């Protein structure tokens, strides 16, 4: 098993390119099930989750060719509509094949995704919406069994709670449905927006993109012409490298990004005293004279992303004063706090609120990753700590960050991947 060794206390300098967004690529790969011809996707991040979903499509009978961050996917050869547990258990986002498989074939069986380290992520909103569209849903032997032999029907769906994967699943299901589907209170994340744009370019009539009400006129079972497209940059990876510059109080430029997707993150960095320079496709963070404490409340886009909460908790350890982080989306997403305490952090937890008292002198330690974003927070703390840090169980990190140690090393960090 791999781990990362970091000798901290070094300033960073230079620029780092941002990879394609994992959370945009996954629904786009699932959407290829709706296409009548092979689909070419570029700017795919070379991370474990992408390879897992491609393997799932392969197991269903689709074919793909992957090379140099590009994949050509042909789903015309799909012979099975059963997404088996052995694959789905590796990644919760596998549930994204439910909507397109059901819409295209009228039947599918998808293994329940199971538990999640950062808290419950129930799929009841997905299933209820599909039932409203005419599907018969049952749970048998750990599988969601869905039937819609006469096709799905457009209807009005109101999400009581904003759900990103739920919105994506229903958008894909609605793309082939009969009539118009109205989704009220959809997620507005950039990744959802790109899915809508790709489907619209493939022939689906979609109105209200980025609004509180999506209207999708389905193709009545006719497959789409999805063609070729490029995955948007990863805003969470971009935010993580901005935090790497911030926690070491260094000047770092991130390139190949979309600054418009990072407004909430940039606003908090500026509030903490860091300078920011923005260009059309890059952002530079400048050192702060004094790092100020911050108050963060996570929320759905365009609010502060829950996927940046752990990184900012690490950064708050450098602030001169008391920072407050309130996690409103997941009930168990402070597991990294106990690992940060191994560096010497002073963090107090009460329910969904973390109080971080800084500034803290951090010292290198052996720490263990508990989830994807927690992994990056531990790496950030290791960059700022005096002495040597070993971050274990980095298979979590490999799910969503491409060549993180290589990119940080190019900025001047002393970081190496080793084998246990």
C-alpha positions as CSV (number, residue, x, y, z in Angstrom):
1,X,0.0,0.0,0.0
2,X,1.3,3.5,-1.0
3,X,1.8,6.4,1.4
4,X,3.1,9.9,1.0
5,X,6.2,11.2,2.8
6,X,6.4,15.0,3.3
7,X,9.3,17.0,4.7
8,X,7.4,20.2,5.6
9,X,8.3,23.8,6.2
10,X,9.2,24.8,2.7
11,X,7.9,27.7,0.6
12,X,6.2,26.9,-2.7
13,X,6.6,28.7,-5.9
14,X,5.5,28.4,-9.5
15,X,2.4,27.3,-11.4
16,X,0.4,24.1,-11.5
17,X,-2.1,22.9,-14.2
18,X,-5.5,21.8,-13.2
19,X,-6.9,18.5,-14.5
20,X,-10.4,17.8,-15.7
21,X,-13.2,17.6,-13.1
22,X,-13.8,14.1,-11.8
23,X,-17.3,15.1,-10.7
24,X,-18.1,16.4,-14.1
25,X,-16.5,13.4,-16.0
26,X,-18.5,10.7,-14.1
27,X,-22.0,11.7,-15.1
28,X,-20.7,12.5,-18.6
29,X,-19.3,8.9,-18.9
30,X,-22.7,7.6,-17.7
31,X,-24.5,9.7,-20.3
32,X,-22.7,7.9,-23.1
33,X,-25.3,5.1,-22.5
34,X,-27.8,7.5,-24.1
35,X,-25.8,7.9,-27.3
36,X,-26.4,6.2,-30.6
37,X,-22.8,6.5,-31.7
38,X,-19.3,6.4,-30.1
39,X,-18.6,9.4,-27.9
40,X,-15.1,11.0,-27.5
41,X,-14.4,12.7,-24.2
42,X,-11.2,14.7,-23.7
43,X,-9.6,16.2,-20.6
44,X,-10.5,13.2,-18.4
45,X,-8.6,13.1,-15.1
46,X,-6.4,10.1,-14.8
47,X,-7.8,9.1,-11.4
48,X,-9.2,5.8,-9.9
49,X,-12.9,6.8,-10.0
50,X,-12.8,7.4,-13.8
51,X,-11.2,4.0,-14.4
52,X,-13.8,2.4,-12.1
53,X,-16.7,3.7,-14.1
54,X,-15.1,2.8,-17.4
55,X,-14.7,-0.7,-16.0
56,X,-18.4,-0.7,-15.1
57,X,-19.4,0.2,-18.6
58,X,-17.0,-2.6,-19.9
59,X,-18.8,-5.1,-17.6
60,X,-22.1,-4.1,-19.1
61,X,-20.7,-4.9,-22.6
62,X,-19.7,-1.4,-23.8
63,X,-16.2,-0.9,-25.3
64,X,-13.8,2.0,-24.7
65,X,-10.3,3.1,-25.6
66,X,-8.5,5.3,-23.0
67,X,-5.3,7.1,-23.6
68,X,-3.7,10.4,-22.6
69,X,-6.7,11.8,-20.8
70,X,-9.1,10.9,-23.6
71,X,-11.6,8.1,-24.0
72,X,-13.7,7.0,-26.9
73,X,-16.7,5.1,-25.5
74,X,-19.1,2.9,-27.6
75,X,-22.2,1.8,-25.7
76,X,-24.0,0.2,-28.7
77,X,-22.7,-3.2,-27.6
78,X,-24.2,-3.1,-24.1
79,X,-25.6,-6.6,-23.5
80,X,-26.2,-6.5,-19.7
81,X,-28.2,-4.0,-17.6
82,X,-26.9,-5.3,-14.3
83,X,-24.4,-3.1,-12.4
84,X,-22.8,-5.6,-10.1
85,X,-21.8,-5.1,-6.5
86,X,-18.1,-5.8,-7.1
87,X,-17.8,-2.6,-9.1
88,X,-20.5,-0.4,-7.5
89,X,-19.1,-0.9,-4.0
90,X,-15.8,0.8,-5.0
91,X,-17.5,4.1,-5.9
92,X,-20.9,5.5,-4.9
93,X,-21.1,7.5,-8.1
94,X,-21.8,4.2,-9.9
95,X,-25.4,4.9,-9.1
96,X,-25.3,7.4,-12.1
97,X,-25.9,4.5,-14.5
98,X,-29.3,3.9,-13.1
99,X,-31.1,6.7,-14.9
100,X,-29.6,6.2,-18.4
101,X,-29.8,2.4,-18.3
102,X,-33.5,2.5,-17.3
103,X,-34.3,5.2,-19.9
104,X,-32.6,3.3,-22.7
105,X,-33.5,-0.4,-22.0
106,X,-36.6,-0.2,-19.8
107,X,-35.0,-2.4,-17.2
108,X,-31.9,-2.4,-15.0
109,X,-30.5,-3.8,-11.8
110,X,-28.0,-1.6,-9.9
111,X,-26.3,-2.6,-6.7
112,X,-27.0,-0.3,-3.8
113,X,-23.9,1.8,-3.2
114,X,-23.7,1.1,0.5
115,X,-22.2,3.2,3.2
116,X,-20.0,6.3,2.9
117,X,-17.3,7.4,5.3
118,X,-18.4,11.1,5.4
119,X,-22.1,10.3,6.2
120,X,-25.3,9.0,4.7
121,X,-26.0,9.6,1.1
122,X,-29.4,8.0,0.5
123,X,-30.7,7.5,-3.0
124,X,-34.3,7.7,-2.0
125,X,-34.7,11.0,-3.9
126,X,-33.4,9.3,-7.1
127,X,-35.8,6.4,-6.7
128,X,-38.9,8.5,-5.8
129,X,-38.3,10.7,-8.9
130,X,-38.0,7.7,-11.2
131,X,-41.2,6.3,-9.7
132,X,-43.0,9.6,-10.5
133,X,-41.8,9.1,-14.1
134,X,-43.6,5.7,-14.3
135,X,-40.9,3.3,-13.1
136,X,-41.6,0.3,-10.9
137,X,-38.8,0.2,-8.3
138,X,-38.0,-2.6,-5.8
139,X,-35.0,-3.6,-3.7
140,X,-34.0,-7.2,-4.0
141,X,-30.9,-8.9,-2.6
142,X,-29.1,-5.5,-2.3
143,X,-30.0,-4.4,-5.8
144,X,-32.3,-1.6,-7.1
145,X,-34.5,-3.3,-9.6
146,X,-36.1,-0.8,-11.9
147,X,-38.7,-1.5,-14.7
148,X,-40.2,0.9,-17.2
149,X,-41.0,-1.4,-20.1
150,X,-43.2,1.2,-21.9
151,X,-40.6,4.0,-21.3
152,X,-40.4,6.8,-18.8
153,X,-42.9,9.6,-18.8
154,X,-42.2,13.3,-18.3
155,X,-43.6,14.8,-15.1
156,X,-42.9,17.5,-12.5
157,X,-40.4,16.5,-9.9
158,X,-39.7,18.6,-6.8
159,X,-36.6,17.8,-4.9
160,X,-37.2,18.6,-1.2
161,X,-33.4,18.6,-0.8
162,X,-30.8,19.6,-3.4
163,X,-29.1,16.5,-4.6
164,X,-26.3,16.6,-7.2
165,X,-26.3,13.0,-8.3
166,X,-30.0,12.8,-8.0
167,X,-30.4,15.8,-10.3
168,X,-27.9,14.2,-12.8
169,X,-29.7,10.9,-12.8
170,X,-33.1,12.4,-13.5
171,X,-31.7,14.7,-16.2
172,X,-30.3,11.7,-18.0
173,X,-33.5,9.7,-17.5
174,X,-35.6,12.6,-18.7
175,X,-33.5,12.9,-21.9
176,X,-35.1,9.8,-23.4
177,X,-38.5,10.1,-21.7
178,X,-41.8,10.9,-23.4
179,X,-43.0,14.4,-22.9
180,X,-41.6,17.2,-20.7
181,X,-39.9,16.7,-17.3
182,X,-39.8,19.7,-15.0
183,X,-37.2,19.5,-12.2
184,X,-37.8,22.0,-9.4
185,X,-34.9,22.8,-7.0
186,X,-32.2,21.1,-9.1
187,X,-28.5,21.3,-8.2
188,X,-26.7,24.1,-10.0
189,X,-23.1,22.9,-9.7
190,X,-20.9,23.5,-12.8
191,X,-20.7,19.8,-13.2
192,X,-24.5,19.6,-13.5
193,X,-24.5,22.5,-15.9
194,X,-22.0,20.8,-18.2
195,X,-24.1,17.6,-18.3
196,X,-27.1,19.7,-19.4
197,X,-25.0,21.5,-22.1
198,X,-23.7,18.2,-23.5
199,X,-27.1,16.7,-23.6
200,X,-28.5,19.8,-25.3
201,X,-25.8,19.7,-27.9
202,X,-26.8,16.1,-28.5
203,X,-30.3,17.0,-29.4
204,X,-32.2,17.3,-26.0
205,X,-34.3,20.4,-25.5
206,X,-33.4,21.8,-22.1
207,X,-34.5,25.1,-20.7
208,X,-33.6,26.8,-17.4
209,X,-30.0,25.6,-17.1
210,X,-28.4,27.2,-13.9
211,X,-31.9,28.2,-12.7
212,X,-34.2,26.8,-10.0
213,X,-36.4,25.1,-12.6
214,X,-35.1,22.8,-15.4
215,X,-37.4,21.8,-18.3
216,X,-36.4,18.8,-20.3
217,X,-38.3,17.6,-23.4
218,X,-37.4,14.0,-23.9
219,X,-36.6,12.3,-27.2
220,X,-39.3,9.6,-26.7
221,X,-36.7,6.8,-26.7
222,X,-34.6,8.0,-29.6
223,X,-30.9,7.8,-28.8
224,X,-28.9,11.0,-28.8
225,X,-26.0,12.2,-30.9
226,X,-23.5,13.2,-28.2
227,X,-20.3,13.5,-30.4
228,X,-17.2,15.0,-28.7
229,X,-16.7,17.3,-25.8
230,X,-14.1,18.4,-23.2
231,X,-14.5,18.0,-19.4
232,X,-14.4,21.3,-17.5
233,X,-11.6,22.0,-15.0
234,X,-11.7,20.6,-11.5
235,X,-12.7,23.4,-9.2
236,X,-12.0,21.4,-6.1
237,X,-8.5,20.5,-7.2
238,X,-7.9,24.1,-8.1
239,X,-9.1,25.2,-4.6
240,X,-6.8,22.6,-3.0
241,X,-3.7,24.0,-4.7
242,X,-4.8,27.5,-3.8
243,X,-4.9,26.3,-0.2
244,X,-1.4,24.7,-0.6
245,X,-0.1,28.2,-1.5
246,X,-2.0,29.7,1.4
247,X,-1.0,27.3,4.1
248,X,2.7,27.8,3.2
249,X,2.1,31.6,2.6
250,X,3.6,31.3,-0.9
251,X,2.8,32.7,-4.3
252,X,1.3,30.0,-6.4
253,X,-0.5,30.2,-9.8
254,X,-3.1,27.6,-10.9
255,X,-3.6,27.4,-14.6
256,X,-6.1,25.7,-16.9
257,X,-8.9,26.5,-14.5
258,X,-12.2,28.4,-14.6
259,X,-12.0,31.2,-12.0
260,X,-15.8,31.7,-12.2
261,X,-16.3,28.4,-10.5
262,X,-14.2,29.4,-7.5
263,X,-15.9,32.6,-6.3
264,X,-16.8,31.2,-2.9
265,X,-13.3,29.8,-2.3
266,X,-11.5,32.9,-3.5
267,X,-13.8,35.1,-1.3
268,X,-12.8,33.3,1.8
269,X,-9.1,33.4,0.9
270,X,-9.3,37.1,0.4
271,X,-11.2,37.4,3.8
272,X,-8.2,35.7,5.4
273,X,-5.8,38.3,4.0
274,X,-4.4,36.6,0.9
275,X,-4.0,38.6,-2.4
276,X,-5.7,37.2,-5.5
277,X,-4.9,37.9,-9.1
278,X,-7.4,36.5,-11.7
279,X,-7.0,36.0,-15.4
280,X,-9.3,34.3,-17.8
281,X,-7.9,30.8,-17.2
282,X,-5.7,31.3,-14.1
283,X,-5.6,32.4,-10.5
284,X,-2.6,33.5,-8.5
285,X,-2.6,33.5,-4.7
286,X,-0.2,36.0,-3.0
287,X,1.1,35.8,0.5
288,X,-0.7,37.4,3.4
289,X,0.9,39.8,5.8
290,X,-1.3,38.3,8.5
291,X,-3.6,35.3,8.1
292,X,-7.0,36.2,9.6
293,X,-9.5,33.7,11.0
294,X,-12.5,32.8,9.0
295,X,-16.1,31.7,9.4
296,X,-17.3,29.1,6.9
297,X,-20.7,27.5,6.4
298,X,-20.9,24.8,3.8
299,X,-23.8,24.9,1.3
300,X,-24.8,23.9,-2.2
301,X,-23.3,25.8,-5.2
302,X,-22.8,28.7,-5.5
303,X,-22.1,28.6,-1.7
304,X,-19.0,27.3,-0.1
305,X,-18.3,23.7,-1.2
306,X,-18.3,20.9,1.4
307,X,-15.5,19.4,-0.7
308,X,-13.2,22.3,0.4
309,X,-14.1,22.3,4.1
310,X,-11.3,19.9,5.2
311,X,-8.6,21.9,3.3
312,X,-9.8,25.2,4.9
313,X,-9.7,23.5,8.4
314,X,-6.1,22.8,7.8
315,X,-5.5,26.3,6.6
316,X,-7.3,27.8,9.6
317,X,-4.6,26.3,11.8
318,X,-2.3,29.1,10.5
319,X,-4.8,31.9,11.2
320,X,-4.2,34.3,14.1
321,X,-7.4,33.8,16.0
322,X,-10.4,31.5,16.2
323,X,-12.1,30.2,13.1
324,X,-15.5,28.5,12.9
325,X,-16.5,25.9,10.3
326,X,-20.1,24.8,10.2
327,X,-20.8,21.6,8.1
328,X,-24.4,21.6,6.9
329,X,-24.3,18.9,4.2
330,X,-22.8,15.8,5.7
331,X,-23.1,14.7,9.4
332,X,-19.8,12.9,9.6
333,X,-17.3,15.0,7.7
334,X,-15.0,16.1,10.5
335,X,-13.1,12.8,10.8
336,X,-9.9,14.6,9.6
337,X,-10.0,16.8,12.7
338,X,-8.6,14.0,15.0
339,X,-5.8,13.4,12.5
340,X,-5.0,17.1,12.3
341,X,-4.7,17.1,16.1
342,X,-1.8,14.6,15.7
343,X,0.1,17.6,14.1
344,X,-0.7,19.6,17.3
345,X,-3.9,21.3,16.1
346,X,-6.3,22.8,18.6
347,X,-9.7,21.9,17.2
348,X,-12.9,21.6,19.2
349,X,-15.9,19.8,17.8
350,X,-19.5,20.2,18.8
351,X,-22.0,18.6,16.5
352,X,-21.6,20.0,13.0
353,X,-19.5,22.9,14.2
354,X,-15.7,22.9,14.4
355,X,-13.8,25.6,16.3
356,X,-10.2,26.0,15.2
357,X,-7.9,28.0,17.4
358,X,-4.7,29.4,15.8
359,X,-2.0,30.0,15.0
360,X,-0.7,26.5,15.7
361,X,2.9,25.3,15.5
362,X,2.5,22.1,13.5
363,X,4.9,19.2,13.8
364,X,5.2,16.3,11.4
365,X,3.3,13.1,12.3
366,X,2.1,9.8,11.0
367,X,-1.5,10.3,9.9
368,X,-4.2,8.2,8.2
369,X,-6.6,9.4,5.5
370,X,-10.3,8.7,6.1
371,X,-11.8,10.0,2.8
372,X,-10.9,11.8,-0.4
373,X,-10.9,15.4,0.8
374,X,-9.6,14.6,4.3
375,X,-6.5,13.1,2.5
376,X,-5.7,16.5,0.9
377,X,-6.1,18.3,4.2
378,X,-3.5,16.0,5.8
379,X,-1.1,16.7,2.9
380,X,-1.7,20.4,3.3
381,X,-0.9,20.2,7.1
382,X,2.2,18.2,6.2
383,X,3.4,20.9,3.9
384,X,3.2,23.5,6.7
385,X,4.5,21.3,9.6
386,X,8.1,21.2,10.8
387,X,9.7,17.8,10.3
388,X,8.5,14.7,8.5
389,X,4.9,13.6,7.9
390,X,3.7,10.3,6.5
391,X,0.2,10.2,5.1
392,X,-1.2,6.6,5.0
393,X,-4.1,5.1,3.1
394,X,-3.8,7.4,0.2
395,X,-5.9,5.2,-2.0
396,X,-8.6,7.7,-0.9
397,X,-6.5,10.5,-2.4
398,X,-6.0,8.6,-5.7
399,X,-9.7,8.5,-6.3
400,X,-9.8,12.2,-7.1
401,X,-6.4,13.8,-7.4
402,X,-4.2,13.2,-10.4
403,X,-0.4,13.1,-9.7
404,X,-0.8,15.2,-6.5
405,X,2.7,14.5,-5.3
406,X,4.2,15.3,-8.7
407,X,2.4,18.6,-9.0
408,X,3.3,19.6,-5.5
409,X,7.0,18.6,-6.1
410,X,7.0,20.8,-9.2
411,X,6.1,23.7,-6.8
412,X,9.0,22.9,-4.6
413,X,7.4,20.7,-2.0
414,X,9.5,17.8,-0.6
415,X,7.0,15.0,-1.1
416,X,7.5,11.4,-2.3
417,X,5.2,8.4,-2.8
418,X,6.6,5.3,-1.1
419,X,5.4,1.8,-0.5
420,X,4.5,0.5,2.9
